[in-house]
Amino acid sequence: MKDIELNDPYTTPYRGIYAICDSNSDYAEIIEHTNCYGGASWSKFHYSHSPLIIKTRSIGNMIRYSVKTGTSTLELKPSQAAAGIEAVVVKGEEVHITYAGLGGGGVGATRCRAFAQGVLCCNYTESGGGRAAKGTIVVPKRERVLIGIDDTDTREEGATWTLTHNMAKELDCNESVYLSHSLVQLFPVSTKTQNCVSTVLEFGCVNDDAKQELLESIKAALLKYSVSDETGMVVLSDFDAKKMNDYSKQCRSRELTKEYALQSAKDNGIEIWLDGNGIIGSLAALAWFARPDESVIMDAQL
């Protein structure tokens, strides 16, 4: 028998909590990186009843809450709506998120979230047992940065999805947190290496300096490790990528030209960091950020 010593048996800290905001701070996406998916799934179900919540979804061990910013009144009910997000308030470069919960949900709403990576400061009430509890955490306001990459390999060696993930993992930090990675199935063009798949990386950056350093580092890594002369790298900094939906649909249904891709990038304000033929697939990948289960299916709908 092994004697278990637990320093804090009733706290399971989240790995990280991040807030992505739109340009007007009217909407946000709260992204919670959990160490206990079972507990996070319980929260996902109960939080979905909160008035501020627009949509909830899970990707791997991250739970994402699309929210309208502001404050609300929660009507907590045991077993039915036992926890929720009460407020999401943007103050300058910070986002203040208030959680509330009953019993074990109160523990999650307070201590478990207070000690997550990325939390600047917090305050919370006592929790556990049969009590109701409330806690507010403060996290940096982040901008979503999407990076489309394609054509880093040849018929002899390489794989774009592995290279992009390994780069992103190495660059993951509090200032530029690595949020998601999606492989995007494209139309099988004549110049394809094998499977005709591009990749989009999603990061949350706290400021322009962090974003610039991130992008310069990715470009340098691509130039160092890509085995293709036609690598494409494009960047979109925005809350969503809906403006690239039509282009992506076209790229997944027929063969496009590089000239058309360049014009599409210009028309939609997409930054081109590497302009090889891979920009055709790189642009198509942007619309599929944080949708890895669907992006691999050719006929999936945006």
Backbone bond lengths (Angstrom), bond angles and torsions (degrees), N, CA, C in turn:
res aa  C-N    CA-C-N  psi(-1)  N-CA   C-N-CA  omega(-1)  CA-C   N-CA-C  phi
1 M - - - 1.460 - - 1.520 110.14 -
2 K 1.316 116.11 136.13 1.459 121.65 178.37 1.518 109.56 -100.36
3 D 1.318 116.94 127.65 1.452 121.85 178.43 1.532 109.16 -82.78
4 I 1.310 117.19 115.56 1.461 121.76 -176.95 1.519 110.30 -88.54
5 E 1.328 116.14 128.65 1.463 122.05 176.22 1.525 108.57 -112.45
6 L 1.318 117.42 113.29 1.456 122.57 -179.61 1.519 110.05 -111.37
7 N 1.332 116.24 121.90 1.460 120.01 179.89 1.521 111.91 -67.33
8 D 1.322 116.53 -37.71 1.461 121.17 -179.90 1.532 107.75 -144.73
9 P 1.323 117.44 85.73 1.471 120.82 -171.54 1.517 114.79 -65.47
10 Y 1.340 118.23 -16.64 1.457 119.82 -176.58 1.532 112.88 -113.69
11 T 1.331 115.95 26.44 1.455 120.65 173.03 1.524 109.23 -132.41
12 T 1.318 116.88 123.60 1.471 122.97 173.07 1.520 107.12 -120.69
13 P 1.336 118.49 92.03 1.471 120.35 -174.15 1.529 112.18 -62.35
14 Y 1.313 114.94 142.51 1.456 120.31 170.76 1.520 109.11 -68.02
15 R 1.331 115.68 150.59 1.454 120.03 178.94 1.530 110.62 -68.10
16 G 1.319 115.92 -39.38 1.460 120.11 179.30 1.516 110.60 -169.15
17 I 1.327 116.96 151.64 1.457 122.79 174.23 1.525 107.97 -132.70
18 Y 1.334 116.20 129.56 1.459 121.40 -173.38 1.522 109.92 -133.95
19 A 1.329 116.40 151.37 1.468 121.41 -179.48 1.522 109.49 -128.62
20 I 1.336 115.77 117.35 1.460 122.67 174.68 1.518 107.69 -100.47
21 C 1.331 118.04 130.00 1.467 120.90 -177.45 1.522 111.38 -118.72
22 D 1.339 116.10 152.64 1.453 119.76 174.28 1.527 108.63 -79.18
23 S 1.331 117.01 174.88 1.466 121.04 -172.04 1.522 113.08 -63.89
24 N 1.332 117.47 -28.12 1.460 120.92 -179.72 1.523 113.35 -99.19
25 S 1.324 116.81 0.78 1.472 122.88 -177.56 1.529 112.00 59.57
26 D 1.327 116.07 28.27 1.468 120.34 175.29 1.527 111.38 -84.34
27 Y 1.318 115.27 -29.02 1.462 121.41 -178.33 1.526 109.30 -131.38
28 A 1.306 114.75 155.84 1.460 119.96 178.72 1.519 109.37 -148.25
29 E 1.302 115.19 160.65 1.453 120.75 169.85 1.516 107.29 -121.11
30 I 1.320 115.79 118.00 1.457 121.41 177.10 1.527 107.04 -92.47
31 I 1.316 116.17 121.11 1.463 121.38 -176.62 1.523 108.21 -115.24
32 E 1.324 115.40 118.42 1.459 121.37 -178.02 1.530 109.92 -111.08
33 H 1.312 115.60 119.13 1.465 122.81 179.48 1.525 107.41 -96.29
34 T 1.323 115.88 109.98 1.455 120.04 -169.30 1.523 113.75 -97.83
35 N 1.333 114.99 154.40 1.463 122.16 170.58 1.525 111.29 -99.96
36 C 1.334 116.09 -7.92 1.468 120.93 -179.23 1.518 107.86 -139.22
37 Y 1.327 116.50 97.22 1.464 119.81 -174.21 1.529 112.19 -64.80
38 G 1.317 117.09 -32.91 1.463 119.39 178.44 1.517 111.70 -59.64
39 G 1.330 116.44 -47.23 1.460 120.39 178.68 1.520 111.85 -65.04
40 A 1.336 116.28 -39.32 1.461 120.53 -179.89 1.524 111.29 -66.86
41 S 1.335 117.53 -36.04 1.464 120.84 177.82 1.521 110.80 -66.00
42 W 1.337 116.45 -37.90 1.463 120.37 175.39 1.526 109.37 -60.32
43 S 1.336 116.05 -45.32 1.467 120.02 178.81 1.524 110.96 -62.68
44 K 1.318 116.41 -42.45 1.467 120.40 -179.56 1.528 110.83 -55.92
45 F 1.316 116.46 -44.50 1.459 120.41 -179.88 1.527 111.51 -64.57
46 H 1.311 117.07 -49.76 1.458 120.53 -175.83 1.524 112.15 -72.48
47 Y 1.332 117.39 -38.55 1.462 120.16 -179.13 1.526 111.71 -65.99
48 S 1.329 116.68 -25.38 1.468 119.95 -177.75 1.526 112.03 -61.33
49 H 1.337 117.22 -17.38 1.457 121.36 179.06 1.535 112.24 -87.24
50 S 1.321 117.97 -5.82 1.462 120.99 -178.49 1.531 110.22 -69.33
51 P 1.341 118.22 138.87 1.471 121.29 -176.66 1.530 114.62 -58.21
52 L 1.316 118.01 -30.43 1.461 120.36 -177.32 1.525 113.19 -79.26
53 I 1.310 117.81 -16.79 1.459 121.61 -174.10 1.525 110.96 -77.21
54 I 1.328 115.38 127.85 1.465 121.76 176.45 1.525 110.42 -95.95
55 K 1.332 115.62 -41.74 1.462 120.10 -176.57 1.521 108.70 -158.43
56 T 1.325 116.55 145.31 1.461 121.04 173.55 1.523 108.98 -126.96
57 R 1.324 116.39 147.21 1.459 120.74 176.08 1.520 108.58 -159.46
58 S 1.302 115.57 161.32 1.465 120.47 178.93 1.517 109.47 -122.60
59 I 1.324 115.18 141.76 1.461 122.78 174.88 1.519 106.37 -132.91
60 G 1.331 115.98 108.64 1.451 119.07 -175.61 1.518 109.44 61.30
61 N 1.326 116.76 -127.91 1.465 119.95 179.25 1.529 112.35 -101.32
62 M 1.337 115.80 26.07 1.464 120.62 173.91 1.522 109.46 -114.13
63 I 1.332 115.95 133.47 1.455 122.33 173.53 1.521 107.56 -105.47
64 R 1.343 115.99 131.75 1.464 121.29 -176.50 1.532 109.77 -116.93
65 Y 1.335 114.49 129.98 1.462 120.84 178.21 1.529 108.95 -117.73
66 S 1.330 116.46 113.29 1.464 120.28 172.02 1.521 106.97 -83.46
67 V 1.335 116.85 125.97 1.461 120.01 -172.06 1.519 111.53 -134.76
68 K 1.320 114.32 155.12 1.461 122.24 166.33 1.517 105.95 -91.19
69 T 1.334 117.36 129.20 1.457 119.42 -179.02 1.526 110.34 -69.95
70 G 1.334 115.63 155.53 1.459 121.54 -178.99 1.515 110.87 132.87
71 T 1.305 115.99 -162.68 1.463 121.71 -179.91 1.524 109.47 -124.07
72 S 1.317 115.96 158.38 1.458 121.09 -179.29 1.520 109.22 -147.79
73 T 1.303 115.42 174.03 1.460 121.37 175.38 1.520 108.37 -112.90
74 L 1.319 116.82 120.78 1.453 121.00 -179.88 1.518 110.73 -91.53
75 E 1.301 116.35 138.20 1.460 121.90 172.46 1.526 107.32 -108.41
76 L 1.317 115.88 88.75 1.453 120.79 -176.16 1.527 111.11 -74.02
77 K 1.323 115.07 133.02 1.462 121.49 -179.81 1.521 108.93 -134.77
78 P 1.318 118.63 125.73 1.461 120.92 179.57 1.531 111.11 -53.67
79 S 1.321 114.99 134.99 1.463 123.76 174.79 1.526 114.32 73.21
80 Q 1.327 118.88 -21.53 1.463 121.55 -176.94 1.523 112.48 -105.78
81 A 1.319 116.73 -52.73 1.468 122.50 177.40 1.518 106.60 -142.45
82 A 1.329 114.42 69.62 1.461 120.89 -169.15 1.525 114.08 -85.83
83 A 1.324 117.72 -3.36 1.461 121.01 179.43 1.515 108.60 -161.07
84 G 1.329 115.99 159.85 1.454 118.20 -179.71 1.512 112.97 -173.73
85 I 1.331 114.59 175.27 1.461 122.36 174.81 1.524 107.38 -98.73
86 E 1.301 115.89 117.13 1.465 121.80 -174.32 1.517 112.49 -90.12
87 A 1.334 117.22 -32.74 1.467 119.86 -177.28 1.522 110.69 -152.56
88 V 1.332 114.91 144.37 1.465 122.86 170.68 1.521 105.36 -134.86
89 V 1.309 116.44 103.65 1.460 121.42 -172.92 1.529 109.47 -120.72
90 V 1.334 115.33 125.54 1.466 120.89 179.42 1.520 108.58 -93.53
91 K 1.328 115.39 123.84 1.467 121.79 177.98 1.521 108.27 -126.59
92 G 1.336 115.94 100.35 1.458 119.60 -177.34 1.515 111.19 62.74
93 E 1.320 116.67 -120.50 1.462 121.96 -178.71 1.522 111.85 -98.84
94 E 1.340 116.65 17.17 1.461 121.52 179.74 1.526 110.87 -122.87
95 V 1.325 114.65 153.28 1.464 121.00 174.70 1.524 107.56 -122.55
96 H 1.326 115.90 125.03 1.454 122.32 -179.72 1.529 108.10 -102.53
97 I 1.327 116.71 118.27 1.460 122.25 -176.31 1.527 108.46 -115.32
98 T 1.330 115.72 123.14 1.458 120.58 179.74 1.524 109.81 -108.84
99 Y 1.327 115.44 125.54 1.456 123.60 178.54 1.530 108.75 -112.12
100 A 1.331 116.10 153.52 1.460 120.54 174.54 1.520 108.58 -143.78
101 G 1.338 116.47 152.29 1.454 118.65 -179.80 1.511 112.64 -166.82
102 L 1.315 114.89 163.30 1.454 122.80 177.84 1.519 110.25 -105.75
103 G 1.329 117.65 141.48 1.455 121.82 175.11 1.522 112.58 56.52
104 G 1.349 115.81 -128.02 1.464 120.03 178.58 1.508 111.92 -61.98
105 G 1.337 117.75 -29.86 1.455 121.21 175.71 1.513 111.62 -64.61
106 G 1.325 116.25 -29.68 1.454 120.34 176.47 1.519 111.96 -71.21
107 V 1.332 116.22 -33.41 1.468 120.23 176.06 1.527 109.27 -63.69
108 G 1.342 115.49 -45.28 1.459 119.43 178.25 1.509 112.24 -64.13
109 A 1.332 116.30 -36.74 1.463 121.59 -178.23 1.516 112.50 -70.62
110 T 1.320 117.47 -17.60 1.457 119.96 -175.31 1.526 112.10 -117.17
111 R 1.313 117.60 -86.32 1.465 120.73 -171.56 1.522 112.92 -62.59
112 C 1.320 117.64 -43.32 1.459 119.72 -174.72 1.523 112.05 -62.86
113 R 1.318 117.16 -35.78 1.458 120.34 179.68 1.531 112.26 -85.85
114 A 1.311 116.56 -29.40 1.465 120.36 -177.92 1.522 112.76 -62.34
115 F 1.342 116.85 -29.19 1.464 119.93 -175.42 1.525 112.61 -102.25
116 A 1.336 116.54 19.68 1.469 120.35 177.94 1.521 111.11 -76.56
117 Q 1.325 115.17 152.79 1.465 120.44 173.93 1.523 108.65 -61.66
118 G 1.310 117.52 142.02 1.459 121.94 178.15 1.512 114.04 93.78
119 V 1.335 118.10 -12.06 1.464 120.93 179.44 1.530 109.36 -79.17
120 L 1.332 116.07 124.37 1.460 121.11 -178.43 1.526 111.41 -80.32
121 C 1.323 116.53 -41.71 1.460 121.17 177.58 1.531 108.47 -162.76
122 C 1.313 116.54 169.92 1.455 119.41 -175.98 1.534 110.48 -159.06
123 N 1.326 115.21 161.99 1.465 120.92 166.43 1.509 107.05 -147.87
124 Y 1.334 116.04 144.91 1.457 118.82 -176.12 1.522 110.53 -157.57
125 T 1.327 114.10 160.34 1.461 121.17 179.59 1.521 109.70 -91.30
126 E 1.314 116.00 173.30 1.458 120.58 174.30 1.530 109.44 -65.49
127 S 1.332 116.55 148.32 1.460 120.01 -176.88 1.517 110.06 -143.03
128 G 1.325 115.61 169.65 1.453 121.45 179.01 1.518 111.73 104.68
129 G 1.326 115.13 164.06 1.452 119.33 -177.25 1.520 110.37 66.30
130 G 1.329 117.32 -135.48 1.455 120.79 -178.63 1.506 114.26 -98.94
131 R 1.337 117.70 11.29 1.452 120.84 -173.54 1.522 113.56 -80.85
132 A 1.332 114.54 154.74 1.459 121.33 166.13 1.530 106.85 -88.16
133 A 1.332 116.36 144.27 1.459 119.67 -176.99 1.520 109.75 -141.47
134 K 1.322 114.90 157.74 1.458 120.43 -179.17 1.520 108.74 -143.47
135 G 1.330 116.58 144.91 1.452 120.54 178.17 1.520 111.32 -149.49
136 T 1.321 116.27 145.36 1.463 122.08 176.96 1.520 109.09 -120.51
137 I 1.322 115.90 128.89 1.456 120.48 174.03 1.522 108.82 -114.03
138 V 1.322 115.65 152.39 1.460 121.77 177.96 1.525 107.80 -117.70
139 V 1.337 116.07 125.01 1.464 121.59 -179.88 1.523 108.67 -127.74
140 P 1.333 117.87 159.07 1.471 119.56 177.73 1.524 111.85 -66.62
141 K 1.307 116.46 144.76 1.462 121.88 171.03 1.526 107.64 -74.90
142 R 1.329 116.53 127.53 1.466 120.89 -175.33 1.527 111.51 -117.49
143 E 1.336 114.45 153.93 1.456 122.49 173.27 1.527 108.53 -105.85
144 R 1.335 116.02 138.34 1.458 119.70 177.67 1.526 109.61 -79.48
145 V 1.321 115.91 129.63 1.463 122.32 178.28 1.524 108.05 -121.94
146 L 1.336 116.22 118.94 1.462 122.60 -178.08 1.517 109.47 -108.97
147 I 1.321 115.92 132.39 1.462 121.78 -176.35 1.521 108.71 -125.64
148 G 1.326 116.02 112.25 1.457 121.30 177.04 1.519 110.06 -93.51
149 I 1.335 116.62 133.08 1.467 121.48 -176.86 1.525 109.33 -137.42
150 D 1.325 116.22 139.26 1.463 120.28 176.76 1.524 109.73 -154.63
151 D 1.313 113.78 157.46 1.463 123.03 174.34 1.535 112.25 64.23
152 T 1.323 115.55 62.37 1.473 120.59 173.96 1.526 111.09 -107.50
153 D 1.346 116.01 -1.50 1.461 120.00 -174.54 1.529 111.31 -121.01
154 T 1.314 115.79 174.60 1.459 123.04 174.12 1.520 107.81 -127.93
155 R 1.313 116.92 179.57 1.463 120.40 177.62 1.528 111.87 -68.62
156 E 1.331 116.17 -15.68 1.463 120.23 -177.69 1.521 113.36 -96.10
157 E 1.341 117.78 -30.99 1.464 119.45 -176.07 1.523 111.62 -159.23
158 G 1.345 113.61 162.16 1.456 120.65 174.42 1.508 114.27 97.60
159 A 1.330 116.21 162.34 1.465 124.27 174.61 1.526 106.84 -159.42
160 T 1.323 116.28 118.58 1.462 120.43 -173.71 1.524 112.46 -61.03
161 W 1.329 117.50 -41.66 1.471 118.97 -174.47 1.518 112.48 -65.06
162 T 1.334 117.81 -34.46 1.464 119.54 179.39 1.522 111.20 -73.21
163 L 1.319 116.27 -42.72 1.456 119.82 -179.96 1.524 110.83 -62.18
164 T 1.323 116.75 -45.56 1.465 119.41 -177.77 1.527 112.03 -64.62
165 H 1.329 116.67 -41.39 1.467 118.66 178.72 1.522 111.18 -65.18
166 N 1.313 117.36 -44.13 1.462 120.03 -178.08 1.525 111.41 -64.24
167 M 1.332 117.24 -37.63 1.463 120.18 175.77 1.523 110.32 -64.08
168 A 1.332 115.67 -48.11 1.464 120.23 -177.10 1.525 111.32 -61.62
169 K 1.318 116.18 -40.91 1.463 120.52 -179.89 1.524 111.09 -62.35
170 E 1.333 116.55 -39.74 1.465 120.88 179.50 1.532 111.96 -68.69
171 L 1.335 116.70 -29.70 1.460 121.03 -176.42 1.527 112.90 -93.48
172 D 1.322 117.04 -5.71 1.467 121.86 179.88 1.526 110.21 -60.95
173 C 1.326 117.73 124.92 1.465 122.43 178.84 1.520 108.22 -156.32
174 N 1.303 117.76 173.80 1.453 121.26 -176.20 1.526 111.83 -64.36
175 E 1.333 117.21 -31.72 1.465 120.15 -178.84 1.530 111.58 -77.60
176 S 1.335 117.20 -32.13 1.466 122.41 178.40 1.523 107.21 -135.74
177 V 1.325 116.21 89.96 1.454 119.77 -174.09 1.531 109.99 -86.47
178 Y 1.330 115.27 135.69 1.464 123.81 -179.77 1.522 108.17 -81.25
179 L 1.337 117.05 115.80 1.460 121.44 -171.88 1.519 114.51 -104.34
180 S 1.327 117.95 -38.95 1.464 117.93 -178.41 1.522 111.85 -160.55
181 H 1.327 114.71 164.66 1.464 124.72 -177.17 1.521 106.67 -146.12
182 S 1.331 117.20 122.35 1.464 120.82 -179.99 1.528 110.47 -127.09
183 L 1.328 115.41 134.52 1.457 121.74 171.16 1.520 107.84 -91.31
184 V 1.320 117.47 129.99 1.459 122.14 -173.83 1.523 110.11 -116.04
185 Q 1.319 115.58 115.46 1.459 120.64 178.88 1.527 109.86 -73.64
186 L 1.349 116.06 128.23 1.457 122.30 -179.41 1.529 110.39 -112.14
187 F 1.307 115.67 169.55 1.460 120.49 174.48 1.533 108.67 -62.43
188 P 1.324 118.39 132.59 1.471 121.15 -176.99 1.532 112.50 -71.89
189 V 1.315 115.29 88.11 1.470 121.22 -177.06 1.525 111.42 -76.59
190 S 1.307 115.10 167.93 1.469 120.53 -176.51 1.518 112.86 -66.32
191 T 1.345 116.84 -26.50 1.474 120.39 -177.19 1.524 113.33 -93.80
192 K 1.321 117.72 9.30 1.458 120.28 -176.90 1.530 111.58 -63.05
193 T 1.343 114.86 152.39 1.456 119.79 175.14 1.523 109.98 -74.05
194 Q 1.335 115.95 -55.28 1.463 120.46 177.04 1.528 111.29 -151.56
195 N 1.358 116.67 -67.66 1.458 120.41 -173.71 1.526 114.50 -97.55
196 C 1.321 117.39 -9.61 1.474 123.37 178.46 1.525 111.28 57.52
197 V 1.328 114.73 63.86 1.463 122.44 -178.30 1.525 109.40 -128.03
198 S 1.331 116.65 132.76 1.463 121.21 174.77 1.528 108.87 -108.71
199 T 1.332 116.59 177.88 1.469 121.15 -175.83 1.516 110.77 -135.91
200 V 1.329 115.88 143.90 1.459 120.78 171.03 1.521 108.54 -124.43
201 L 1.330 115.66 132.10 1.458 123.45 175.38 1.522 108.86 -104.52
202 E 1.316 116.18 143.51 1.461 121.72 177.40 1.524 109.22 -121.12
203 F 1.326 115.35 127.23 1.463 122.14 176.01 1.530 109.57 -125.37
204 G 1.321 116.19 156.87 1.451 122.62 171.56 1.517 108.64 -117.07
205 C 1.333 117.57 113.41 1.466 121.64 -174.23 1.529 110.77 -108.56
206 V 1.323 115.94 142.90 1.464 120.22 -175.64 1.528 113.01 -83.46
207 N 1.342 117.89 -22.41 1.466 120.07 179.08 1.527 110.11 -162.42
208 D 1.326 116.21 175.13 1.466 121.46 -176.61 1.529 112.36 -65.30
209 D 1.337 116.82 -35.44 1.465 119.31 179.52 1.528 110.64 -63.37
210 A 1.319 116.52 -43.25 1.463 120.74 178.86 1.523 110.32 -63.57
211 K 1.328 116.41 -42.21 1.467 120.62 179.57 1.525 111.07 -63.07
212 Q 1.319 116.76 -45.26 1.466 120.05 -178.61 1.521 111.40 -62.42
213 E 1.327 116.56 -43.57 1.464 119.89 178.86 1.519 111.00 -63.11
214 L 1.329 116.53 -40.72 1.460 121.26 178.14 1.516 111.00 -59.66
215 L 1.325 116.90 -50.81 1.462 121.03 -175.46 1.523 111.94 -66.55
216 E 1.309 116.45 -39.39 1.466 119.70 177.72 1.525 110.47 -64.63
217 S 1.327 116.53 -37.41 1.465 120.55 179.83 1.527 111.07 -68.18
218 I 1.325 117.00 -40.05 1.467 120.07 178.82 1.523 110.54 -66.80
219 K 1.319 117.02 -44.08 1.466 119.67 178.48 1.528 110.66 -59.79
220 A 1.331 116.64 -44.96 1.466 120.41 -179.89 1.524 111.03 -61.93
221 A 1.336 116.68 -40.20 1.462 120.54 179.51 1.523 111.15 -66.79
222 L 1.325 117.44 -38.10 1.457 120.78 177.81 1.528 110.74 -64.82
223 L 1.312 116.30 -42.69 1.464 119.69 178.26 1.529 111.34 -64.76
224 K 1.323 116.08 -30.17 1.465 120.80 -178.96 1.519 112.39 -79.49
225 Y 1.337 117.26 -41.43 1.459 120.23 -169.35 1.534 115.14 -108.01
226 S 1.314 118.42 -18.09 1.462 119.08 179.75 1.535 109.78 -65.46
227 V 1.331 115.54 139.44 1.465 120.31 178.48 1.526 110.56 -103.79
228 S 1.317 116.60 11.79 1.462 121.92 178.93 1.522 110.20 -115.18
229 D 1.318 116.81 149.90 1.463 122.05 175.41 1.525 111.91 -91.47
230 E 1.331 116.78 0.99 1.466 121.04 -175.06 1.526 113.00 -117.04
231 T 1.323 116.97 27.51 1.470 120.86 -178.11 1.523 111.54 -64.02
232 G 1.323 115.22 137.02 1.454 121.05 175.25 1.511 110.69 -116.36
233 M 1.329 116.31 138.35 1.469 121.94 176.41 1.521 107.91 -139.30
234 V 1.329 117.06 121.43 1.457 121.85 179.37 1.520 109.16 -128.43
235 V 1.332 116.45 155.71 1.467 121.02 -173.95 1.521 110.73 -135.69
236 L 1.321 115.01 134.69 1.461 122.36 173.46 1.518 108.20 -129.86
237 S 1.323 116.41 122.24 1.463 121.90 176.38 1.523 107.71 -107.45
238 D 1.319 116.47 100.83 1.458 120.85 -175.52 1.527 109.12 -162.89
239 F 1.333 115.85 163.48 1.460 120.29 -179.43 1.524 110.97 -69.03
240 D 1.341 116.85 -34.28 1.462 120.76 175.41 1.522 109.14 -140.47
241 A 1.329 116.36 179.54 1.469 120.86 -178.27 1.519 110.76 -127.97
242 K 1.336 116.52 31.94 1.455 120.65 -175.95 1.525 112.86 -60.92
243 K 1.325 116.76 -30.34 1.458 118.77 -178.00 1.528 112.93 -66.94
244 M 1.347 116.68 -12.24 1.459 119.58 177.99 1.527 112.29 -99.95
245 N 1.331 117.48 5.13 1.466 120.55 -177.83 1.528 112.34 -60.14
246 D 1.320 117.33 -48.41 1.465 120.21 -176.91 1.524 111.62 -63.12
247 Y 1.336 116.00 -43.79 1.464 118.96 178.87 1.523 110.32 -61.32
248 S 1.330 116.31 -44.00 1.461 119.86 -178.63 1.534 111.12 -61.70
249 K 1.335 116.46 -41.94 1.463 119.61 177.97 1.520 111.27 -59.49
250 Q 1.320 116.42 -40.51 1.462 120.39 179.25 1.527 110.91 -64.98
251 C 1.333 116.16 -43.09 1.462 120.72 -176.69 1.520 111.50 -69.22
252 R 1.319 117.03 -21.87 1.457 121.04 179.12 1.536 112.41 -92.37
253 S 1.338 116.08 -1.51 1.463 119.42 -178.41 1.519 114.25 -122.04
254 R 1.341 117.41 -15.38 1.467 119.45 179.97 1.529 109.97 -159.74
255 E 1.305 115.80 172.94 1.470 121.37 -179.35 1.522 109.66 -86.28
256 L 1.341 116.36 128.38 1.453 122.19 179.44 1.523 110.48 -109.24
257 T 1.320 116.38 160.30 1.461 120.94 178.82 1.520 110.53 -94.63
258 K 1.297 116.02 159.05 1.450 120.87 176.62 1.518 110.71 -63.93
259 E 1.329 116.95 -37.21 1.462 121.30 179.66 1.529 110.54 -61.04
260 Y 1.318 116.08 -40.90 1.463 120.41 178.68 1.525 110.45 -66.08
261 A 1.329 116.29 -39.04 1.461 120.86 178.77 1.528 110.85 -64.04
262 L 1.314 116.77 -43.83 1.460 120.53 179.87 1.519 111.45 -62.41
263 Q 1.327 117.03 -40.11 1.450 120.50 179.33 1.526 110.54 -68.50
264 S 1.322 116.67 -38.56 1.465 120.88 178.58 1.522 110.92 -64.18
265 A 1.320 116.14 -40.39 1.463 120.19 177.83 1.522 110.33 -62.52
266 K 1.312 116.18 -44.06 1.468 120.90 179.71 1.519 110.88 -63.76
267 D 1.323 117.08 -44.87 1.469 121.55 -177.54 1.526 112.41 -64.00
268 N 1.335 116.56 -28.11 1.463 120.45 -174.66 1.524 113.74 -108.35
269 G 1.314 117.03 9.22 1.456 120.50 176.46 1.509 114.83 67.36
270 I 1.334 116.58 33.28 1.460 121.03 179.11 1.526 109.29 -89.34
271 E 1.314 116.44 132.32 1.467 120.76 177.96 1.525 109.90 -78.89
272 I 1.323 116.09 133.84 1.459 121.25 175.94 1.526 108.44 -105.27
273 W 1.316 116.06 117.68 1.459 121.51 -178.59 1.529 111.99 -101.70
274 L 1.316 117.02 -30.80 1.474 122.03 172.39 1.521 106.42 -137.78
275 D 1.336 117.09 129.45 1.462 119.84 -167.50 1.525 114.82 -111.80
276 G 1.312 117.36 32.23 1.461 119.60 173.90 1.521 110.54 -70.16
277 N 1.317 117.85 177.78 1.465 121.26 179.02 1.526 112.47 -57.58
278 G 1.316 115.86 -19.15 1.457 120.35 179.40 1.518 114.11 -63.76
279 I 1.332 117.92 -11.82 1.468 118.72 178.31 1.530 111.14 -65.51
280 I 1.332 117.37 -23.61 1.464 120.18 179.70 1.532 109.67 -60.49
281 G 1.321 116.36 -51.60 1.458 120.93 178.85 1.513 113.29 -76.44
282 S 1.331 117.01 -30.06 1.468 120.77 179.51 1.520 111.15 -61.44
283 L 1.330 116.28 -43.44 1.459 120.75 179.46 1.526 111.15 -64.03
284 A 1.331 116.20 -39.58 1.463 120.48 -178.96 1.520 111.84 -65.88
285 A 1.328 117.21 -26.42 1.467 120.90 -176.68 1.521 112.52 -72.93
286 L 1.329 117.88 -28.45 1.462 121.47 -171.56 1.528 113.14 -55.10
287 A 1.331 116.48 -40.93 1.466 120.57 -175.31 1.520 112.97 -66.65
288 W 1.339 117.34 -14.50 1.462 121.11 -173.07 1.525 113.24 -104.80
289 F 1.330 117.50 18.10 1.459 118.88 -179.80 1.528 109.91 -59.61
290 A 1.328 115.20 142.69 1.470 122.53 177.44 1.525 113.08 57.74
291 R 1.339 117.45 27.37 1.465 120.98 175.55 1.531 109.69 -133.26
292 P 1.322 117.47 53.42 1.469 120.79 -171.93 1.521 114.91 -66.42
293 D 1.329 117.47 -25.81 1.467 119.22 179.57 1.520 111.85 -74.89
294 E 1.325 116.41 -28.76 1.459 120.97 -178.15 1.521 112.33 -94.42
295 S 1.322 117.49 -33.38 1.468 121.28 -173.59 1.521 113.33 -64.09
296 V 1.322 117.83 -19.91 1.459 121.04 -179.88 1.531 112.32 -85.21
297 I 1.349 116.38 -6.97 1.470 121.42 -178.32 1.525 108.53 -100.51
298 M 1.331 116.87 120.71 1.460 121.23 -173.33 1.525 113.24 -57.61
299 D 1.335 118.00 -40.12 1.458 119.76 -174.87 1.535 112.99 -98.66
300 A 1.326 117.97 15.51 1.463 120.31 176.06 1.530 109.68 -65.58
301 Q 1.321 116.33 147.10 1.455 121.27 -176.90 1.524 111.45 -101.65
302 L 1.320 115.78 140.18 1.453 121.18 176.03 1.524 109.94 -79.73
